[in-house]
Amino acid sequence: MLTNSSSLRRSLRGLAAAGTVLAISLPLAACSDDTRLTIHSDAGDHVFAVELVDTPETRAQGLMYRQELAPDAGMLFDFLEERPVSFWMRNTFIPLDMLFISADGVVRNIHVNARPHDPTSIPSEGPVQFVLEIPGGRSEELGIEPGDRVEHTRIKPHS
């Protein structure tokens, strides 16, 4: 009986360890969904690894002072509600495309190749909840256009 009891304890310890790993992994997996964004266009689906910024402080910092941005990377600004927004390129060292996106994930307008260090205001063409910044010229290269749909955990499409 001692052998069975030892075996049972080992099995229970292994089960507890597996449960702990699962309990830690599930929340991390849920958080990682915020880093993946897909744009559905006539040219195909385009996946980006994004940083999410949704506070006044993180939105103000944006991609300033960055020296590079991978072709499949970007920053998603969430304004938490639809409203007119505008951006500038002060202290930004790399050209960027800015995709202005409605709350339901429709690309409303795109500003292509915003110039580094340019203080000129770049506005949305109406209320939007999200802005996606990606490397300059990338939207044209991929065939992304206004009317395309964006998929992300924060974006709730109309039913």
Long-range contacts (C-beta under 8 A, 24 or more apart in sequence): 33-153, 34-152, 34-153, 34-154, 36-152, 37-74, 37-76, 37-132, 37-150, 37-151, 37-152, 38-150, 38-151, 38-152, 39-99, 39-107, 39-142, 39-144, 39-148, 39-149, 39-150, 39-151, 40-148, 40-149, 40-150, 40-151, 41-142, 41-143, 41-144, 41-145, 41-148, 42-143, 42-145, 42-148, 43-142, 43-143, 43-144, 44-142, 44-143, 46-142, 46-144, 47-72, 48-72, 48-73, 48-74, 48-132, 48-134, 49-73, 49-74, 50-74, 50-75, 50-76, 50-132, 50-152, 51-75, 51-76, 52-76, 52-78, 52-154, 53-77, 53-78, 54-78, 54-79, 54-80, 62-87, 62-92, 62-133, 63-92, 63-94, 63-96, 63-133, 64-90, 64-91, 64-92, 65-91, 65-92, 65-93, 66-92, 66-93, 66-94, 67-93, 67-94, 68-94, 69-94, 69-96, 69-134, 69-135, 70-135, 71-135, 71-138, 73-134, 73-135, 74-132, 74-133, 74-134, 74-135, 75-132, 75-133, 76-130, 76-131, 76-132, 76-152, 76-154, 77-130, 77-131, 77-132, 77-133, 78-129, 78-130, 78-154, 79-128, 79-129, 79-130, 79-131, 80-129, 81-129, 82-127, 82-128, 82-129, 83-127, 83-128, 83-129, 84-123, 84-124, 84-126, 84-127, 84-128, 85-123, 85-124, 85-128, 85-131, 86-121, 86-122, 86-123, 86-124, 87-111, 87-114, 87-121, 87-122, 87-131, 87-133, 88-118, 88-119, 88-120, 88-121, 88-122, 89-114, 89-115, 89-116, 89-117, 89-118, 89-119, 89-120, 89-122, 90-117, 90-118, 90-119, 91-117, 92-116, 92-117, 93-117, 94-135, 94-136, 95-135, 95-136, 95-137, 96-133, 96-134, 96-135, 96-136, 97-133, 97-134, 97-135, 97-136, 97-137, 97-138, 97-139, 97-140, 98-122, 98-131, 98-132, 98-133, 99-131, 99-132, 99-133, 99-134, 99-139, 99-144, 99-150, 100-124, 100-125, 100-128, 100-130, 100-131, 101-128, 101-129, 101-130, 101-131, 101-132, 101-150, 101-155, 102-127, 102-128, 102-129, 102-130, 103-128, 103-129, 103-130, 103-155, 103-156, 104-155, 104-156, 104-157, 104-158, 105-130, 105-149, 105-150, 105-151, 105-152, 105-155, 105-156, 105-157, 106-147, 106-148, 106-149, 106-150, 107-144, 107-145, 107-146, 107-147, 107-148, 107-149, 107-150, 108-146, 109-146, 110-139, 110-144, 110-145, 110-146, 112-136, 112-137, 112-139, 112-140, 113-137, 130-154, 130-155
